[in-house]
């Protein structure tokens, strides 16, 4: 038996608990969910499974349910609905089946004699090349660094924080005199200004199409920064 669950009125495997729920021998509201989760986690931790990583998705969901159960206890809401109890038992059955499968496979592999793989035939026409020589020939097929996407360090939030600091000192600014380098920074800064206009923090003025933008803090924002 891989996992054994026990509480008042029941002792057995998760599959047996599932059958007891279906037959009505055990009521869903009688399930101590937190205790069942802790029992399952403790038993899995004690097992010597070299491939325990395959259980991580189920264990992660169990930990999430444990946190939810602890939160309910802190809020003095210990009662669980039927769907929660039945789904938890189903999850424990999945965990039990996965543990059984891993134990059986580990036992079967322990009886197998490990034999080193046979050496593959080598084409004698190919010369033995060192890693440095292979790297030299591979350089021509590598993508130039200039074509790789650069890491974004000047996002909309950073641009607005930088603009707000300057506006708090000067109250108004010309967009062309912000000292932004390149179209990337100008585009991000303009997007930050549009968001600030939408939220009512700044206003933009332009005398004519394609003219320079005058950026001013709204009065409410000036009072908050005063």
N, C-alpha and C positions, 0 to 999 in steps of 0.2 A: 504494500500500500504506500503510495507516494506521499499524500497529504491526508492527515486525519484531523477532523474538526470535532470538537466536543463542547457541549454546554448542557445546561440542565434539561434533561429529557431527550438528549440525542448524543450519539457518538458514532462516527463513521466517516466515510469519504465524502467529498463534495457531490459525487454522483448519487450516493445514497441519500444525502440531504435533499438533493433535487427531487428524487422520487418521493421522499417523505412530504415535501411541500405539495407535490401534485396529488398525493393521496389524501392530504388533509391531516396527516398524523402530526405534522408540525405546522403551526400557523406562522405566516410571514412576520406578524408583529411580535412574535416570540424570539425572532432572530437577534442575537447580540452582534450587530454588524461590525462594530469596532473590534470586538474580541475575535471574531472570525478572521478579519483582515490581519490582525496581529499574529494569530496562530499560523496562518498561511505564510506570511513573510518570514517568521522565525524558522519554520521548517525548511523553506527554500534556502535560507541563508546557511543552514547546517548541512545541506547536501553538498557532496563533492562532485560538482558538475563542471567539467572543463569547458562546456559550451553554454554557460549560463547566460551569455549575452543574447541568445535567441529568446530569452524570457523577458527581456527588458520592456517591450511594449505592454505586456500584461502587468508586470510589476509596477510600471509607471502609472497605469490606470488604477491599480490597487492603492498606491500611495495617494493619488488624487482623491479617491473615495475616503481614505482614512482622514485626510485633512478636512474634507467636508463633514465627516462624522464628528471630528473633534470640534469643528466650528459650531455644529448644532448643539453639542454639549455645553460649550461656552455660552451659547445664547439660550440655554435652558429649553431646548427643543429636541428632546431625545427621541421622539417618535419618528419613525420612518414610514414612507408610503410603501404600498405593495410592489409597485414597479421597481423601486430602488432595491428592495430586498431580493426580488426574483432576479434582477439583472446582476446583482452582486454574486448570487449563487451560481449563475451561469458563467460569470467570469472566473470564479473559483474552479468550476468544472474544466474550463479551458486551460487554466494553469495546471491542474492536476493531470490532464491528458498530455500537456506539453512536457511536464516533468517525467511522466512515465515513459514517454517516447525517448527522451534524452537518456534516461537511465538504461532502458533496454538497448539503445544503440551503443552506449558506452560499454555495457557488458558484452555485447557482440564483438565490438572492436578489440576488447581486451584479449579475445581468443585468437585474433588474427596475428600471424607472424609478420612483422614488418620487414620488407625486402627493399633494399635500395633500388631506385629506378635504373633501368638499363641505359647505358650511354648511347645517345643518339649518333647515328653515323654522320661524319663531318665531311663536307666537300673539300677535298684536298686542293682544289683550284683556288680556294679563298685563302688569302694571306692572313696571318694572325695580326690583328691591329690592336694597338693599345687604346685605352679610353681617351687619352688626349688626342690621338690621331682621329678617332671616330668623331669626337667633338669638333675637330677642325673641319671635317668634311660635312658635318651636319649644320654648321653655322650658316651656310648659304640657304638652308631651308627654314631657318628660324624667322619668325615674324619680327620686323624691326620694332624697337621699343617705342618709336614715335607713333606707331599705329595702335599701340595698346591703349585702352581707356585709362585716363588719369583719375586718380582718387579725388573725389569731390570734397573740398575743404571750405568752400564759400557757398553755403546753401542760402535759402531764402531767410531762415531764422537768423543766421549769422549776419546776413546783409542788413536786415532790419535793425538788429542790435547795434551794428556799426553806424548806420544812418541816424538812429535815434540819439546816439551819443553826440554826434556832430550837430544835429538840429537843436538839442538842448543847450548847446553853447552858442550857436549862431542864430537860432530862431527861424532863419530862412536860408536856402542854398540854391544855387544853380546846378542843375543836373550835370552840365558839361564840365563843371569845375570840381567835381567830387574826387577826381584823381583815380578813377577806375581804369584798370589796365585790361584791354582786350574786350572783345564782344561778349565773352562768357560772363565776366563780372558785371558788365553793363546790363546784360539780359537778366541776371539774377537780381541785381539791385532794382531794376525796373519792376520785376515781378513782386518784390517786397514792397515797393511803393504802391502798386495797385492794391495789394492786400491791405496796406495801411489806409488807403483812401476808402476802401470798402468798409473798414471797421471804424471810420470816422476819426482817425488819429492825425492825418495830414490832409492838406488840400494842394492840388496842382493847378498852376496857371500857365497858359501859353498864349502869347499875343497873336500868333498866326500859325497855320499848319507848318510842320517841320521846324518850328522855332524851338529855342531852348526852353526847358521846363523850369519853372520856379517852384520850389518845394517849401511849404510853410507848415508849421505845426498848427493844429486847430486850437482855439482858445482854451477849451477844456483840457487839452493835453498840456498846454503851457502852464495852467494853474497847478496841474499835478506835478509838473517838474520844477515849479518855483520853490 
